[in-house]
Amino acid sequence: MILVTGATGVTGALVARRLAAHRVPVRLMARDPRHIDADVPRTETVTADYADPRTLGRALRGVHAAFLVTNHPTAPHDAHFLRAATAEGVGHVVKLSAAAVADDIDDLLTQRQREIEEVVRGAALSWTLLRPRALMSNTLAWAAGLRAEGTVDALYGDAPNTPVDPRDVASVAVRALTRPEHRGKTYTLVGPQTLTARQQTGILGELLGSPVGFRERTRQEEAAVLARRHPPHVVGALLQRADLQAAGNKRRTGDDLEQLMGRRPRSYHDWASDHLHHFGGDRDSTAEPDRANKRPTTAHPPAPDRVAVRTG
C-alpha cells in the first residue's frame, strides 16, 4: 500500500492516478476527503491532519511507502509525519521539496524547506527528495483574468524561469515510490526551456489564435495580491523569491528529468495545449486526462499546490 498526501492538489492527484494505472494499491490522505476530486482513483481514503499526530498512525498503518506534501511554512508537520511513519514501519518516503533550496537565497520559505530536507534525511527510513522548479500549472492563476479581459497580469514579465510540467513531476514521484534505485537520491526537476511570463503569455495567445495582452504588476501591486491569501511573512518571502528570479538566478537547467524518464520533458506549449480550455480555448479530447482537464470550460481551474512547495 502506498499513501499519497496532498491528494487535493495538482501533483498529489496526478501521483495517485499514475499509481492506480500501475495497479498499485493507493490510500489517499486528506483533512477532508470530500475535497478530493471524484475522478481521482483510489483504493481507499483516510482523514488525517498533520497538526494532530494521533490521526497519522491510522493513515500510515499497513503502508510501505508514502508521497509527502506539506505546505505550512513553520509548523513541524513533516516531523510529525515521519515520526508516525517510522512507528508504523513505513520503509520509504518521497518528499516534494523545491528547487529554490539550492538557490542563493535565505527567505523564510527556503530556509524552512532546507530544514525540512534535513529532517527527512535524518529520519529512520529511506527517502527520495524531489525539487521541482515552478510548476507550469501555477499559470492557471492567470485564467480568470485572461478569459474576462484577454490580459495576463503578473510581476516581472521578463524574469526567466524553467517551469516544469506537474505530470512529469508525478511520473518521477511514481518511479521513486516503486523502484528501490531512487532511494537516498535528490532530483532537481526543471522544464526543457527557460521562459518568462511574457513569453508564456505569447504561447497562450498563439494557441488561442488571438493576441493576449500582458500587464506587468508593480511590486506593490503584487504584494497586495499576495496579501489576500498569505500572512505578511509569507508575502515577504515570495517577493524575495520573485526578486531572485528577476535577477536571472532561476535560469538553472538540468537533465535529471530526461535521464529519469528517458525522454525530453514536456514543454510549456505541451502543457498549455492540454489545458487551454481553462484559458477560454477548446478542450483537447486527445489530451492526457488529469485533474485539470476533467473540469468543464466554465469552471474555475484547480488550485495549484500550496505556496510552500509549489514555488521553486
Number of C-alpha atoms within 10 A of each C-alpha: 16 24 27 25 25 24 26 25 19 24 29 27 26 27 28 29 22 20 23 16 10 11 10 15 16 22 22 28 24 20 16 13 16 11 11 20 15 10 12 19 20 18 14 11 19 19 15 22 18 19 15 11 16 13 17 23 17 15 25 26 16 14 20 17 24 25 25 19 24 22 18 16 19 11 13 15 20 21 16 17 23 22 16 21 26 16 13 18 16 23 15 25 26 28 23 24 30 27 23 27 20 13 15 11 16 15 17 18 28 27 15 19 22 17 13 20 20 11 14 21 15 12 15 16 18 19 26 26 24 22 23 28 29 25 27 22 25 19 17 20 18 17 19 19 13 22 17 10 10 17 19 25 20 19 21 20 20 16 22 23 24 25 29 26 26 28 23 25 26 23 18 21 25 20 17 26 23 15 9 12 10 20 17 16 13 17 20 22 31 31 29 20 17 17 18 18 21 23 16 18 21 17 18 23 18 13 15 18 10 11 15 19 15 18 13 16 16 13 15 11 13 18 18 13 13 17 15 10 11 15 10 13 13 19 20 18 18 23 18 17 23 18 16 18 19 18 13 13 18 24 18 17 17 15 15 16 24 17 11 17 13 9 9 14 23 20 17 24 16 12 17 22 19 21 26 21 23 26 25 17 16 15 18 14 9 7 13 12 14 19 22 21 20 13 16 12 17 12 10 14 22 19 14 20 23 15 18 22 25 25 22 27
